[in-house]
Amino acid sequence: MSSNANSASLPVSVVVIGAKSLDASLEFYAGTLGLTVAEERTWQGADFERYWKVPAGTKARCAFLGHGADPVGRIQLMEFDAPNRKLARPPEIRRATGLFNLNIYASDIEKDYARLTAQGFNFWSEPARNNFGPAVGETLEAAFDGPDGVVINLIQLLSDDPKTVIGHIVKFIAEYGRTPTGFTSVVTTAHGVADMEKALAFYRGPLHMTLFIESVLKGPVTNRALCLPEHCETRSVIVQGDHEYGKIALATPMNYEVKSLIPEAVPPNIGYLAQSFQVSDLAETARASAAVGAEVFSGPMEIDQPGRGKCRSMVVRNPGSGALQELFQAL
């Protein structure tokens, strides 16, 4: 990755998740997925309260996890001690506006499906093969309700021809490595948006992300996998930074409506709360974000971040959905 992050195309560096129980979430992310815990700590104080807009006296037990040498696709778990926490995504909601799921590459989905089902996780379907054509290749995928209402989509890459998109990724993983249990960090994460053009203006403008693939998802087979009625059509745009991991799968309904997770997807609630991006010049990125209509949620301010140390950070709302997007500059 380029050291000049503001001119580089930025992948998702961290996903921020509000945990119902930090210990239970760590059993999954560290125990099952095999991600490494870089730091655990209790986060509190006036700066913390102002940054996350939580009541005075609130604190959070935090864990910061990742895998690999690069600051991409990592996970920040935060168990807030505030009362009356709400679940951002109830399990009956299968498509919505807001931050939605984490895609993780797996090495043996059939085995994972059996093990996770036995542990009580609710899969949306049995593992299904997806053929994206000769230029892209094939996958085997299975989605389930993970901890804290976050949907986890496991993907096993089936094509090994290096001329295909999937074969290229297989080669990358072979060199980059997997966790001890055979998984990766977050490779793609879903974001349901109400206005695709406004969302893309943020990701492709201030963050310089580039187009990975664009398509219209439709048809009975595809919609069954998406848990949608057969007539539905969904615009899908995947954008990426300068890394194989940390992509964002944007989706917006073309002929149907979905509920919004935005009102509840804020601290101290439980669920997928924010995507984070590391920049080299926060002031510059903040100006560019304002120019595309990203409203400020908090900051900018200097704050000691779990797993990242002292940063100059701020949180804005994505203009295409209202979802929280954290921007941070390491100091």
N, C-alpha and C positions, 0 to 999 in steps of 0.2 A: 504493500500500500504506500501511496505517496505520503511524505511527511508534511506536505502543504495541504492540509485537510480541507481548507476552504476552496481551493481550486480543484481538488480531487472530487470524485463521485463517492458520496458517503453512504456506506451500508449502515444498517441498524447495529449500533454498538451494544445496546442493553435493552432488554424488555423489563419493565417494572410491573411486578405483580403484588397485589395486596393479598396476603395469605390469611386464611381463617386460622390455621395452626402452622406456625413455622416448622415445628418438628415433623408434622405429617407431610408437609410439602417437601422438606428435605429428604424424607424417606424415598420420595419419588424422584426428584431431580438429581440428588446425589447418589441415592441407593440404587434405584432402578436404571436411570439414564447414565449414571457414572460420571456426572459433571463434578469438577473439582471445586470445593468451597475455598475461595480465596480469602474471605474475611467474614466473621460474624461479630456483630456488635449491637448495642442498644443505641438508637439515634434519638436525641431529644434536644430541647433548648429552644430559645426564641427564634433563631435562624431557621431551624427545622420546622417549627410551627408556621412561620411566615411563608416559607418556601412551598410547603404542601397544603397550606390553608386549613390547618387542623386546629381544634380548640386548644387554648392554653393548658399546659400540663400533659398533653398527649405525648406519648413516646412510641417507638416501634422497635421491635426486635428484627434485625436485618441479617440476611445472608446474601453474599455475592458469589455467583458461580459462573464457571466458564470452562472451555476446553480449547487447547491450541495456543499458538504463540501470538495470535493477532487479537486486538481489542474489538471483537465483532461477535454478534450472536450470543451475548452473555445474558444472565438472568439475575435480577435483583428482587429478592423476596422480602416483603415488609409486613410483619404482623403488628398492626396498630392496636394499642390497648384502649382505644376509644369505645364507648358504649354504642349500642344500636347500629352496629355495622351492617350494611346491606350487601347482598350478592349482586354484582353488576350484571351477570348473565345467568338467569335461571335456566335449568337444564332443558326446559321445553322450547327455548328459543334456539333455533338451528341456523338462522340467517338474520343479520341485523346490521344497522349502521353503528360503527364503532370498531374498536380493536377486538379481534375475535379469536385467532388461533395461533399455535406455534407448529411449524413443520419441522420434523426431526428425521434425519436419515437413519434407518435401521438396517441391520445386516440380515435378520431372519424374522420377518413379520409373522409367519405362521407360529413360530415358537413364542414370540412376544404376545401375540393375540391370545394364545392359550394361557400363558402365565398371568397376564394382566386381567383377563376375564375371571380367572380363579381368584384373583385378589379383590374382585368386586367392581372393577372399572366397567362402565357401560359403553360398549362399542356401538356405533351407529349402524354398522353392517359388518359382515365378514370381509376379510381382505379381498380387494377387487383389483383386477388388472386394468391398466389404462394404457392404450396405444395411442401415442401422439403423432404418429406418422414416421416415415423413414428418416426425416431430418432430425427428429427429436429423440425418439426411442420409446421404451416401455417402462412402466413402473408397476409396483404392487403397493396398494395404499389401504390404510385403515384408520379411521378417526374415532376418537372416544372422548368422553367427558373426563378431563384430567382434574387434578386438585384445583380448588378455588374457582370452579366454573370455567376454567380456561380449556378450550378444545385443543387436544393434541392430535396431530395428524402424522402418523408414522409412514414413511416412504422407503420402500426398498427399490433400489435402482436395478433394473433387469438387463439393460443394454450395455454392452461393453465395447462396442465399436467406437473408437476414438473420434470418428468423423461425425458422430451424432452428438447432440447437446448432452444427453445423459451419459454417454460414454466418456465425454470430456470430464464430466463431474466425477465419474467413477475413478478416473485416473487421478484427479485432484485428491480425492479422499484417500486413495492408496498411498499417496505421498504425504498427505497431511496427518493422517491417522484418525483413529476413533477412540472413544472412551474405553476403559477396561471392560465395559459391559456391551460394547459394540454399537454405540450410538454417536451422534455428533451434537454440537451446539445448535442453536437456532439457525436454520438455513433459510427459511422463508417465514413470514408472519402475515396473517391476513388482516386487512383493514377494509371494512365495509364503509362506503362513502355515499353521501347524498348527491354530491356534485363532483363528478370525475375530473372535470377540467380545472376546478379550483384546487382539488387535492393534488393533481399533477403539477400545477403551477408551484406548489410548495416543494414537492419532492424534487422536481426537475430544475427549479430555480435556485433557492437558497442552498439546497443540499446537492445539487448537480447530479442527481441520480439519472440513469439512462434506461431506455426501454429494453427489457429483456424479451418479452413476448406479449402480444395482444390478441384477444380472440373474443368471440361471442359464445357463451356456454348455453347450449340448448339441446332439446331432444329428450325423449323418455329415459334413456339410460343415464345420461349425464345428470338430469334433474333428480332421478332417484338417488344418485350418489350425493347430490347436494341437499337432499331432503326438501325438494321443491315440487310443486305440481308440474305435470308434464308440459304445460303450455309456456312455462316461464323462460325468459331470455335474460341473460346476465352479461353485462360488459365486464370483461376481465382484463386487467392490465397489470403486468408484473414489472416492477422497476428494480434496479440493482445499483449497488455501489461498486467500488473497486475491490470486490472480493466475491468468492463463490457463495459465502454465507451472508446473512443479513439482508436478503431480498424482501420486498414487500409485495404481496398479492392484493391489489386493489380490486374491489368489485362493487358494481352499482346495478340495481334492478332496472331493467328496460321496460317491462310491462307488468310489474307487480309492486307491491309495497311491503316493507319490512319495519319492524319496531326499531327503536333507537336505544342503544346502551349508554349513550352519552351522559344523561342526567345522573346515573348511578356510578359511572366509571371514574370516580374521583376519590382521593383519600378522605377518610380512613377506610373506605369500603373494601370489599373482597372481590378480587378479579384482576383482569388485565387492565392496568391503569395508564400506562404510558410507553411510548417508544423513545429511546434516547439516541442522540447522534453526537459524536465528538467532532468539534470544529477547531480550527486553529485561531480564528479571530471572531469571538462572540459578538463584538460590536458590529462587525460587518454583516454577519449572518442575521443578527437581530434586525438590522435595517432592511435587508433583503426580505426577511420574513414579513415585516410590516408592510412592505411594498406589495406583497401578494395577498394581504388581508388576514394574516395570522394574528389573532388577538392575544395579548399577553395575559397569561394566567398568574405568573409570579416571576419576580426577579426583573433584571439580572442582579445577581449578588454573588459574593464569595462565600463558599460553603464547603465543608469537608464531607465528601461523598463516600459512602461505603464502597470499598473495592477500587476507588479511583483517587482518593486523596483530595487535596485542596483543589477546588475548581472554581471557575467563574461560570455560573449556571443560570438558566432561566427555563421556564416552561411556557409554551404557547399552545394555542388551539389550532388544529389543522383547519384551514378555511373551507375544506370540502366536506368536513364531517363534524368538527368540534372536538375531536379526540385530542388528548394531551400528547404533546411532542416536546421532549426535553432536549435542550441544546446545552452542551457543556464544553468548556475549554480548560484543559489541564494547566495548572499553574506550578 
